[in-house]
Structure formats: structure tokens, C-alpha cells
Amino acid sequence: MLAIIATVFGVAASLGFGAVQINSGLNSAFGLSIGTPAQMTIIGVVTVLFLISAMTGLNKGIQLLSNTNVILAGLLMLGVLILGPTVFLLDTFTTSVGGYVQDLINLSTRLTPFTGATWVGGWTIFYWAWWIAWAPFVGLFIARVSRGRTIKEFILGVLGVPALVSFTWFSVFGGTALHGALAGDTAVTAATDADISTALFALLQGLPLGEVLSGIATLLIASFFITSADSATYVLGLQSSGGQKEPGNGVKFTWGIMQSLIAVALLLSGGLAGLQSASVVAALPFSVIMIGMCFSLYKALKSEFPAGTPTPGRRVEDRPAPASD
């Protein structure tokens, strides 16, 4: 039940954030007014699209949208890399990765007990909580599509590849914004201070073909949140129907509508602050369960692969069946 609550509120918060940012993108590209009515409409359209995708199953709508996301994200990042300060961005990538590796432990344990600053709580701890809220949904979904992989393949695919892509992504977009700030361009800074959801589009508008890049970014944001919501709807169906591999459409429809209604309620009641608070509250109890799951995983692996058992390269289906009582 705690996993379901964490999943619902984590994805609902993402839907709310996505609606706000899509609204900003449509305002940048087409002049659509920014406000609650537009954001409610966007959530409604996104809900219809992700429900259609969820109903078609794992190997059709969800897979198609996921592949589309990768293509759009690659095009957008490549466009910013080429049209932006390319050499500066390549230098930023190398420097940032080196700094991250050096400061990983320091940054991971950083709090502010002596100064009382609020940045760590409002940024680092909030995002930790948000990701924990996503953990039961993402973990189950990735496990579902990774059947047959070795543990080493799973770790490389889930940790190694996304980390490398994230390093590149943040270096390209963050580096472009920093390059502009160092050159005296205050457009991104001003947009961040006024409305953080508009910062990306302020950045893209400062590049050649800014309108095209803003259009791709808006499509990408929409497709990412549609994919996240349809995947979450699928997993919520698994969690609430005894782990069935293909939960019924009625169950998926119910969870899809509930996620959207919660996103609407959070936006109407507290805006972005309400979305942040809901994510933290939903994630807190599940963080305790995750600690127990770490010990559980260790015990399970230790019992399946006793010390001295040769296991390199052996897949799940290759393991001998456990002895009966």
C-alpha cells in the first residue's frame, strides 16, 4: 500500500510539473497564455494520451513512445551542442565529471546545521524524496522489461548508461546557460527568477533556430510525461491486482484517472509548492521500506548463490531450481 501511495503521488507531482512546463513551452512557441485553465486542459489531453498508450500494452504504445523520447531527446541535445558553444560544452563535460567524482561523498552528505540555509532542503532533499517516490514504480517496471538479464547487465543498464547520459545532458544544457551568464546574457537568469518553468525556453530562444528547438523541447516534455504516466498506470495495475503480468484495462483506467485528479488537486491547492510537499510526504514512509529491501536483496542473493558457487555470466533462467522441502 505504501508503494502504491508513493507511486501515485510521485507521478501526480510529475504530471503537475509537466503541465506547468508544457504550458510555458506552448507560450514560448505559440503565445498560449500561462495559467490554471491552460494547465488543467494540458493535464486532460495528456491523460487521454497516456491512457490510450497504457491500454495498448507494454510492447506497443509504451515501447513506441519510449523510442520516440530517445530520438527527440537526442535531436534536442545534439542541436544545442552544435548551435551552442560546442568547445566550451566539451570542456564543461570533462571538468564536471571530474568534479563530481571528487566531491561525490562530500555532496552526498552535505547539510547546513551551522548556517541554517534552506537550499539543501528545497533542492537536494526534495529531489531525493521525489526519486524515492518513483522508486517502486520505476524498479518494478525496469524489472519487468529486464527479464533474462544478468545482475551485471542490469546494473550497467540501469546505473551506468543513464549516468553517462545525465552527465552529457547537464553539461550541454547547464553549460550553455552558464556560458551565456559568463558573457553577460541575463535572459536565463531573469526567466529562472520570474518562473523557473520558462528557463529552458529562454535558453533555447537565445540560440539559432530557437523556435524549432523550443518546439522539439515542448514535444519532448509532453512525450516524457505521457510515457511516465502510462508506465506508472501499468505498474499500479500490477501492484493492485496481485502482480498480474497484464492488468485489466479497467484497473489501469482507474489508476490513470486518479493520478490526473490528484495532480489537478495539488496544482489548485498549492501550485508547485504543493506538488513538492506531496512528493516528500509520500516518499518518507517508503524510504524506510527501501532500507529493509536492501537487506532482503542481500539475503536473497546470498541464499541463491552461496560462497564458492561459480556464477559468472549465469542468467536467471540458467539457475538450478531450489531444492524442495
N, C-alpha and C positions, 0 to 999 in steps of 0.2 A: 504493500500500500504506500509506503514511503517512497519507493522507487517511482510509482505512478504519479504521486503528487509532485515529486521533484521534476519529472519529465514534463508534466502538463504546464507547470509554472515556468520552467526554463524555456520551453518552446513558445509559450504565450508571450513571455517577455521579448523573445527574439522577433515574434510577429509584430509586436508593438514597435520595437526599434526599426524593423524593416519598413513598416508603413510610413514612419516619420521620414526615413531616408529616401524611400521611393518618392514620397511627396516632394522632397527637396530636389530630387533629380528631375521630376516632371516639371517643377517650377523653373529649373535652370534651362531645360530643353524646350518647353512649350509654354511657359508662363502660367502654369496651373497654380492657383492660389494655395498658400500653405495654411492649413487649419484643420480642426477636428472633423468637419464634414468630409473633406477630401481624404483624410486618413481612414475614416470609417469605410468610405467607398473602396479604398485600396484594399483594406482587410477583407471586405466582402468578395472582391474579384479574386484575390489571392486564395481565399478559402475555396471558392468554386474550382479553381485550377488545381489546387493540391488534392482536393477530394477526388477529382476525376483521375489524377495520377495515381492516388492510393488505391482506387478501385481496380485499376488495370493490373495491379500486382507488381511484384519485385522485379521481374525480368522484362517489363515493358515500359510503363510510364516512368517509374523511378529511375531505371537504368538510362533511359533516353535523356531525361532531364539532367542526370548526373554527368553524362558525357557532354551535353551542351554546356554545362557550367565550366567544365575543364577547358573547352575550346574558347568560350568567351573570356574567361579569366586569363588564359594565355595570350589572347589577342590584345586585351587591355594592358596587361603588364608589358608586353613587347612594344606596344605603341608608345607607352610612357617612357620606356627605356630608350627607344630610338629618337623620339621627338624631344625628350628632356636632356639634361646634362649627362650624357652617357658615361664619359670618363669619370666624372665625379661620382656617379652612382656605383660604378665598378669598384672604385676606391672605398666608397662607403660600405659596400658589402664586405670587403676583406677586413676593414677596420672594425666593423660592428660585430662580426662573428668572433674575431679575436677578443674584443672587449667582453662579449657575452660569456665566452668560455672562461676568461679570467675572473669575472665577477659573479659567476653563477651562484655560488654558495652565499656570498655576501648579499646579493639581491634577493635570494630566496628566503633569507631570514631577517630581512630589514623591516624594523618597526620604528616608531618615533616616540618612545616613552619619555624622552627628555625635552623635546621641543613641542610635543602635542600637535604636530602638523597633521592635517586631515587627508593629504594626498594619498597616502598608502591605503587608508581605509576606503576612500572613494574610488580608487583606481585598482590597485593590486588585489586587495582582499575582495572587492566586488567581483572582479573577473575570475578570481579563483572560485568564488561561490557560484558564479554563473556556469562555469565549466563543470563543477561538481553536479549542478542541477541537470546538466546534459549527460552526465556520465552513464546512468542506467540505460538511457535510450541509445546513445552512440555505441556503448560497449556491446549491447545486445545486437544492434544492427550490424556492426562490423563482424561480430562472431558469426552471425547468420550467413553473411556473404563470404566468410573466410574458411568455411568447412573444407578440410583436406589439407590445409597449410600446416607446416611445422611451426613450432613456437618461435623459432628464429626468423622464419619468413614473416610471421605475424608481427613481431616486434619491429623488424625493419620496415615493413609496410605501414604500420600504424604510427611509429615514432620517428624513424629515420627520414622517410620521404616527406611527410608533412613538415617536419622541422626545417629541412632544406628549402622547401617551397616557401615557408614562412620567412626564413632569413632573406630570401631573394625578394619576396613581395614587400616586406617592410623596408628593405634597403632602397628599392625602386621608388615607392610612393613617399616614404618618410624622407629619403634623401632628396627627392625633387622638392618637397616642401621646405626642407632646411636650406637647400641651395637658393631658393627664392628669398627666404628670410635673410640669409647672409648677404644677398645682393641688394637688400633694401626693399623688397617687394612685401608689402604688408597685407595682401589680399587674403591669404590663407589664415593668417593670424586674426585678422578682423572677422572673418567668417566664423572661425572657431569661437571667438568671444561672443559673437552675436547668436549663433545657432550651430552647434557642433555638427549637426547632420548635414550642413551645407558645405563643410570644409572640403570634402572630396571634390565637389563640383567646382568650387572656387579654384582648386589646384588645377583641375583639368582645363578650365576655361583659360588659364594662363599659358597653355601650350598650343602649338599649331594643331589644327583640326580639333580644337577643343569641343565643338558641338558634337562631332562624331564620337569622340571619346566619352563625353557625358552620356550620349545615347546608349553606348555599349555598357557603361557603368550602371545605368538605370536598369537595363535588361538583366545584367549580371546579378544585381542585388535582388531583383524580383525572382529570378530563377533559383538563386541560392536559397531564399526563404521558402519558396514553393517546395524545393527538394527537401529541405529540413523538415517542413511541416508534414509532407506526405510520408517521409521516413518515420517521423515520430508517431504519426497516426497508425502506421503499420506495427510499430513496436508496442504502442499502447494496447493494440489489439492482442498481441502476443501475451503481454503481461496480464491482461484481464480475462483471458479465455483459456487458461490452463496451458499456455505455451504452444498452442496450435501453430503449425508452420504457416498456414494460410488462414488467418482470422476472417470471420464473415464480414461482408460489406456493411451490414447493419452496425456492427461494433465499431468498425473504422469510421463510419459516418458520424456516429455519436461522439467519438473522441475528437474528430476533426472540428465539429461544430463547437464543442466545449472549449477547445483551445482558443478558437477565434473569439468566443464570447468573453472568456477571461481576459484576452488581450484588449478587447474593447473596454471592458470594465476598468482595467488598470489604467488605460490611457485617459479615460474620462475622469477617474478619481484622483490620479496623481501625476499624470504625464510620465516623463522619463524617470523621475524620482520614484514614482510608484512601481514602475517596472523593475528598477534596481532593487528596491526593498523586497519585492515579492521573490526575486531570484535568490537573495540572501537567505530569507526565511525558509524557503523550500529546500535549499541546499544544506542547511545546518544539520538537521537530523540524519540526512543520508551520508554526510561526511563521516559520522561515527560508524555507520554500516560499512563504508568503504574500508576503514581500518581493519574491521573484522574480516572482510573479504580478502585482504592481503594475506592474513594468517591462514585463512581457509585455502587459498590457492597454493600456498607453500605446502600445507599438509597434504593436499590432493596430489601435487606433483611428487612429493616425497614418497607417498604410498604407491603411486603408479610406476615410479622409476627409482627403486631402491638404490642405495650406494653400490657402485660397481657394475650396474646394468649398462651395457653398451646401447646408447640411444641416438648417436649422430644420424641425422637425416631421416629418422623414422617418423612417419606420419601417423595421425590419429587412427586411421583405419588399419594401419600395419601392426598396432599393438595387440598382444595376445589378450584374449578375453579374460576377465578376472575369474579366479577360481571360485567355485560355488561353496556355500557353507557346508 
